[in-house]
């Protein structure tokens, strides 16, 4: 792949991959590392991908697998404390205006378990289809649909019940 073509690929997908990585890692530094590692892997193995229309799916799948690999290796849980959430919210504000409702939604999303955050992030934030999500997560489409339904319900419950314990919405 030509350097300019690789640069265009990064420009086209970096923001979406970072957003997905952040939803998984819940830490800006880890999200950045995961995103960059995904592009490193693509630089090393991307030439093996024959269908260029599958690049986005390949990148998301690779990022997710790298997250799982690192999580298995590290055996640690990264928690997002209120201050980290506020720091990230400030970064998001700098990138573009977000409404208070979106902030509440992000807080509620961050409070969900990893599998629920993952599927909701892919569906809503990264606009992936059921089929694409199934490919990324290595699941049947029916399983994706049922897990997405349960994750939506969990998110609705969090939004209805208020902020999760330990998160102060007032700052």
GUKOL-178463 format. One record per residue (C-alpha): x, y, z; residue in three letters. Coordinates in Angstrom, 3 decimals. Each point is the difference from the previous one (the first is absolute). Layout:
residues N
<vexlum xx="X" yy="Y" zz="Z" resn="ALA"/>
...
end
This chain:
residues 171
<vexlum xx="0.000" yy="0.000" zz="0.000" resn="UNK"/>
<vexlum xx="1.299" yy="3.435" zz="-0.918" resn="UNK"/>
<vexlum xx="0.699" yy="2.379" zz="2.918" resn="UNK"/>
<vexlum xx="-2.608" yy="2.504" zz="-1.243" resn="UNK"/>
<vexlum xx="-2.634" yy="-2.752" zz="-0.229" resn="UNK"/>
<vexlum xx="0.827" yy="-1.116" zz="3.554" resn="UNK"/>
<vexlum xx="-0.266" yy="3.594" zz="1.199" resn="UNK"/>
<vexlum xx="-3.441" yy="0.272" zz="-1.607" resn="UNK"/>
<vexlum xx="-1.062" yy="-3.225" zz="1.704" resn="UNK"/>
<vexlum xx="1.108" yy="1.365" zz="3.377" resn="UNK"/>
<vexlum xx="-1.772" yy="3.312" zz="-0.638" resn="UNK"/>
<vexlum xx="-3.199" yy="-1.785" zz="-0.984" resn="UNK"/>
<vexlum xx="-0.177" yy="-2.391" zz="2.965" resn="UNK"/>
<vexlum xx="2.054" yy="1.342" zz="2.903" resn="UNK"/>
<vexlum xx="-2.807" yy="1.875" zz="1.775" resn="UNK"/>
<vexlum xx="-2.438" yy="-2.933" zz="-0.201" resn="UNK"/>
<vexlum xx="2.625" yy="-2.500" zz="1.155" resn="UNK"/>
<vexlum xx="1.070" yy="2.243" zz="2.872" resn="UNK"/>
<vexlum xx="-3.606" yy="0.440" zz="1.118" resn="UNK"/>
<vexlum xx="-0.467" yy="-3.784" zz="-0.062" resn="UNK"/>
<vexlum xx="3.293" yy="-0.555" zz="1.827" resn="UNK"/>
<vexlum xx="-0.997" yy="2.523" zz="2.657" resn="UNK"/>
<vexlum xx="-3.332" yy="-1.751" zz="0.506" resn="UNK"/>
<vexlum xx="1.939" yy="-3.218" zz="0.635" resn="UNK"/>
<vexlum xx="2.977" yy="1.244" zz="1.994" resn="UNK"/>
<vexlum xx="-1.735" yy="2.924" zz="1.733" resn="UNK"/>
<vexlum xx="3.335" yy="1.759" zz="0.161" resn="UNK"/>
<vexlum xx="1.230" yy="2.574" zz="-2.560" resn="UNK"/>
<vexlum xx="3.614" yy="-1.198" zz="0.054" resn="UNK"/>
<vexlum xx="-0.920" yy="-3.660" zz="-0.429" resn="UNK"/>
<vexlum xx="-2.471" yy="0.929" zz="-2.752" resn="UNK"/>
<vexlum xx="2.708" yy="1.899" zz="-1.841" resn="UNK"/>
<vexlum xx="2.414" yy="-2.926" zz="0.368" resn="UNK"/>
<vexlum xx="-2.592" yy="-2.482" zz="-1.263" resn="UNK"/>
<vexlum xx="-0.823" yy="2.176" zz="-2.984" resn="UNK"/>
<vexlum xx="3.628" yy="0.486" zz="-0.924" resn="UNK"/>
<vexlum xx="0.763" yy="-3.696" zz="0.472" resn="UNK"/>
<vexlum xx="-2.872" yy="-0.827" zz="-2.350" resn="UNK"/>
<vexlum xx="1.568" yy="2.129" zz="-2.721" resn="UNK"/>
<vexlum xx="3.413" yy="-1.553" zz="0.662" resn="UNK"/>
<vexlum xx="-1.526" yy="-3.441" zz="-0.496" resn="UNK"/>
<vexlum xx="-1.702" yy="1.207" zz="-3.174" resn="UNK"/>
<vexlum xx="3.331" yy="1.326" zz="-1.300" resn="UNK"/>
<vexlum xx="1.516" yy="-3.426" zz="0.627" resn="UNK"/>
<vexlum xx="-2.867" yy="-2.221" zz="-1.201" resn="UNK"/>
<vexlum xx="-2.409" yy="2.212" zz="-1.934" resn="UNK"/>
<vexlum xx="1.432" yy="-1.039" zz="-3.351" resn="UNK"/>
<vexlum xx="-1.494" yy="-3.460" zz="0.631" resn="UNK"/>
<vexlum xx="-3.491" yy="1.522" zz="-0.121" resn="UNK"/>
<vexlum xx="-1.239" yy="-0.550" zz="-3.531" resn="UNK"/>
<vexlum xx="-3.336" yy="1.825" zz="0.173" resn="UNK"/>
<vexlum xx="0.651" yy="3.704" zz="0.690" resn="UNK"/>
<vexlum xx="-3.679" yy="0.490" zz="0.896" resn="UNK"/>
<vexlum xx="0.647" yy="-2.122" zz="3.106" resn="UNK"/>
<vexlum xx="2.692" yy="2.295" zz="1.418" resn="UNK"/>
<vexlum xx="-2.257" yy="1.700" zz="2.556" resn="UNK"/>
<vexlum xx="-1.324" yy="-3.304" zz="1.290" resn="UNK"/>
<vexlum xx="3.531" yy="-1.424" zz="0.081" resn="UNK"/>
<vexlum xx="1.244" yy="2.989" zz="2.015" resn="UNK"/>
<vexlum xx="-2.813" yy="-0.254" zz="2.558" resn="UNK"/>
<vexlum xx="0.457" yy="-3.761" zz="0.320" resn="UNK"/>
<vexlum xx="3.740" yy="0.413" zz="0.448" resn="UNK"/>
<vexlum xx="-0.462" yy="2.710" zz="2.633" resn="UNK"/>
<vexlum xx="-2.474" yy="-2.157" zz="1.922" resn="UNK"/>
<vexlum xx="2.280" yy="-3.052" zz="-0.130" resn="UNK"/>
<vexlum xx="2.960" yy="2.106" zz="1.106" resn="UNK"/>
<vexlum xx="-2.057" yy="1.314" zz="2.916" resn="UNK"/>
<vexlum xx="-0.879" yy="-3.564" zz="1.010" resn="UNK"/>
<vexlum xx="3.613" yy="-1.139" zz="-0.418" resn="UNK"/>
<vexlum xx="1.313" yy="2.845" zz="2.141" resn="UNK"/>
<vexlum xx="-2.722" yy="-0.528" zz="2.590" resn="UNK"/>
<vexlum xx="0.811" yy="-3.683" zz="0.239" resn="UNK"/>
<vexlum xx="3.693" yy="0.737" zz="0.307" resn="UNK"/>
<vexlum xx="-0.407" yy="2.746" zz="2.570" resn="UNK"/>
<vexlum xx="-2.889" yy="-1.556" zz="1.944" resn="UNK"/>
<vexlum xx="-1.049" yy="3.385" zz="1.248" resn="UNK"/>
<vexlum xx="-3.170" yy="1.991" zz="0.001" resn="UNK"/>
<vexlum xx="0.270" yy="3.650" zz="-0.945" resn="UNK"/>
<vexlum xx="-2.577" yy="2.027" zz="1.852" resn="UNK"/>
<vexlum xx="-1.033" yy="3.489" zz="-0.908" resn="UNK"/>
<vexlum xx="-0.068" yy="2.230" zz="3.038" resn="UNK"/>
<vexlum xx="-2.033" yy="3.176" zz="-0.012" resn="UNK"/>
<vexlum xx="3.071" yy="2.158" zz="-0.658" resn="UNK"/>
<vexlum xx="0.997" yy="-2.113" zz="-3.016" resn="UNK"/>
<vexlum xx="-3.532" yy="0.268" zz="-1.335" resn="UNK"/>
<vexlum xx="0.094" yy="3.778" zz="0.426" resn="UNK"/>
<vexlum xx="3.385" yy="0.157" zz="-1.771" resn="UNK"/>
<vexlum xx="-1.374" yy="-2.006" zz="-2.902" resn="UNK"/>
<vexlum xx="-3.149" yy="2.106" zz="-0.098" resn="UNK"/>
<vexlum xx="2.206" yy="3.099" zz="-0.328" resn="UNK"/>
<vexlum xx="1.847" yy="-1.623" zz="-2.918" resn="UNK"/>
<vexlum xx="-3.295" yy="-0.848" zz="-1.671" resn="UNK"/>
<vexlum xx="-1.197" yy="3.585" zz="0.521" resn="UNK"/>
<vexlum xx="3.139" yy="1.295" zz="-1.705" resn="UNK"/>
<vexlum xx="-0.658" yy="-2.225" zz="-3.025" resn="UNK"/>
<vexlum xx="-3.497" yy="1.334" zz="-0.476" resn="UNK"/>
<vexlum xx="-2.995" yy="1.079" zz="1.978" resn="UNK"/>
<vexlum xx="-1.906" yy="-2.669" zz="1.858" resn="UNK"/>
<vexlum xx="-3.326" yy="0.449" zz="1.686" resn="UNK"/>
<vexlum xx="-0.625" yy="-0.802" zz="3.656" resn="UNK"/>
<vexlum xx="-2.084" yy="-2.984" zz="-1.104" resn="UNK"/>
<vexlum xx="2.940" yy="-1.417" zz="-1.926" resn="UNK"/>
<vexlum xx="2.189" yy="0.422" zz="3.088" resn="UNK"/>
<vexlum xx="-2.522" yy="-1.929" zz="2.077" resn="UNK"/>
<vexlum xx="-0.129" yy="-2.670" zz="-2.677" resn="UNK"/>
<vexlum xx="3.794" yy="-0.339" zz="-0.030" resn="UNK"/>
<vexlum xx="0.087" yy="-0.271" zz="3.801" resn="UNK"/>
<vexlum xx="-2.713" yy="-2.650" zz="-0.041" resn="UNK"/>
<vexlum xx="1.795" yy="-1.856" zz="-2.790" resn="UNK"/>
<vexlum xx="3.279" yy="0.098" zz="1.930" resn="UNK"/>
<vexlum xx="-1.726" yy="-1.559" zz="2.999" resn="UNK"/>
<vexlum xx="-1.127" yy="-3.097" zz="-1.921" resn="UNK"/>
<vexlum xx="1.947" yy="-3.233" zz="-0.103" resn="UNK"/>
<vexlum xx="2.564" yy="-0.364" zz="-2.776" resn="UNK"/>
<vexlum xx="-2.032" yy="-2.257" zz="-2.305" resn="UNK"/>
<vexlum xx="-2.955" yy="2.392" zz="0.120" resn="UNK"/>
<vexlum xx="2.192" yy="3.079" zz="-0.599" resn="UNK"/>
<vexlum xx="1.677" yy="-1.731" zz="-2.910" resn="UNK"/>
<vexlum xx="-3.139" yy="-0.917" zz="-1.876" resn="UNK"/>
<vexlum xx="-1.745" yy="3.332" zz="0.635" resn="UNK"/>
<vexlum xx="3.092" yy="1.937" zz="-1.061" resn="UNK"/>
<vexlum xx="0.331" yy="-1.932" zz="-3.219" resn="UNK"/>
<vexlum xx="-3.690" yy="0.404" zz="-0.820" resn="UNK"/>
<vexlum xx="-0.629" yy="3.610" zz="0.991" resn="UNK"/>
<vexlum xx="3.343" yy="1.788" zz="0.125" resn="UNK"/>
<vexlum xx="1.690" yy="-1.740" zz="-2.903" resn="UNK"/>
<vexlum xx="-3.170" yy="-0.640" zz="-2.005" resn="UNK"/>
<vexlum xx="0.806" yy="-3.659" zz="-0.682" resn="UNK"/>
<vexlum xx="-2.634" yy="-2.350" zz="-1.357" resn="UNK"/>
<vexlum xx="-1.026" yy="-3.211" zz="1.781" resn="UNK"/>
<vexlum xx="2.024" yy="-1.938" zz="-2.560" resn="UNK"/>
<vexlum xx="3.117" yy="2.131" zz="0.523" resn="UNK"/>
<vexlum xx="-0.304" yy="-0.283" zz="3.777" resn="UNK"/>
<vexlum xx="-0.366" yy="-3.767" zz="-0.361" resn="UNK"/>
<vexlum xx="3.210" yy="-0.101" zz="-2.066" resn="UNK"/>
<vexlum xx="1.910" yy="2.204" zz="2.460" resn="UNK"/>
<vexlum xx="-1.066" yy="-1.941" zz="3.085" resn="UNK"/>
<vexlum xx="-0.039" yy="-3.433" zz="-1.651" resn="UNK"/>
<vexlum xx="-3.645" yy="-0.619" zz="0.880" resn="UNK"/>
<vexlum xx="-3.087" yy="-1.083" zz="-1.937" resn="UNK"/>
<vexlum xx="-2.240" yy="2.892" zz="-1.099" resn="UNK"/>
<vexlum xx="-2.865" yy="-1.286" zz="2.182" resn="UNK"/>
<vexlum xx="2.234" yy="0.107" zz="3.067" resn="UNK"/>
<vexlum xx="1.020" yy="3.556" zz="-0.868" resn="UNK"/>
<vexlum xx="-3.655" yy="1.006" zz="-0.261" resn="UNK"/>
<vexlum xx="-0.943" yy="-1.531" zz="3.348" resn="UNK"/>
<vexlum xx="3.066" yy="1.393" zz="1.793" resn="UNK"/>
<vexlum xx="-0.654" yy="3.416" zz="-1.485" resn="UNK"/>
<vexlum xx="-3.579" yy="-0.142" zz="1.221" resn="UNK"/>
<vexlum xx="1.136" yy="-0.887" zz="3.531" resn="UNK"/>
<vexlum xx="2.673" yy="2.697" zz="-0.068" resn="UNK"/>
<vexlum xx="-2.547" yy="2.609" zz="-1.094" resn="UNK"/>
<vexlum xx="-2.244" yy="-1.030" zz="2.867" resn="UNK"/>
<vexlum xx="2.888" yy="0.240" zz="2.483" resn="UNK"/>
<vexlum xx="0.851" yy="3.458" zz="-1.328" resn="UNK"/>
<vexlum xx="-3.633" yy="1.109" zz="0.282" resn="UNK"/>
<vexlum xx="-0.057" yy="-1.252" zz="3.587" resn="UNK"/>
<vexlum xx="3.180" yy="1.936" zz="0.841" resn="UNK"/>
<vexlum xx="-1.380" yy="3.165" zz="-1.551" resn="UNK"/>
<vexlum xx="-3.329" yy="-0.444" zz="1.790" resn="UNK"/>
<vexlum xx="1.558" yy="-0.810" zz="3.394" resn="UNK"/>
<vexlum xx="2.491" yy="2.876" zz="-0.133" resn="UNK"/>
<vexlum xx="3.790" yy="0.036" zz="0.002" resn="UNK"/>
<vexlum xx="1.875" yy="-3.075" zz="1.199" resn="UNK"/>
<vexlum xx="1.493" yy="0.040" zz="3.463" resn="UNK"/>
<vexlum xx="3.259" yy="1.912" zz="0.186" resn="UNK"/>
<vexlum xx="-0.735" yy="2.331" zz="-2.903" resn="UNK"/>
<vexlum xx="-0.969" yy="3.528" zz="0.898" resn="UNK"/>
<vexlum xx="-1.892" yy="1.546" zz="-2.936" resn="UNK"/>
<vexlum xx="0.416" yy="3.491" zz="1.463" resn="UNK"/>
<vexlum xx="3.795" yy="-0.205" zz="-0.054" resn="UNK"/>
end
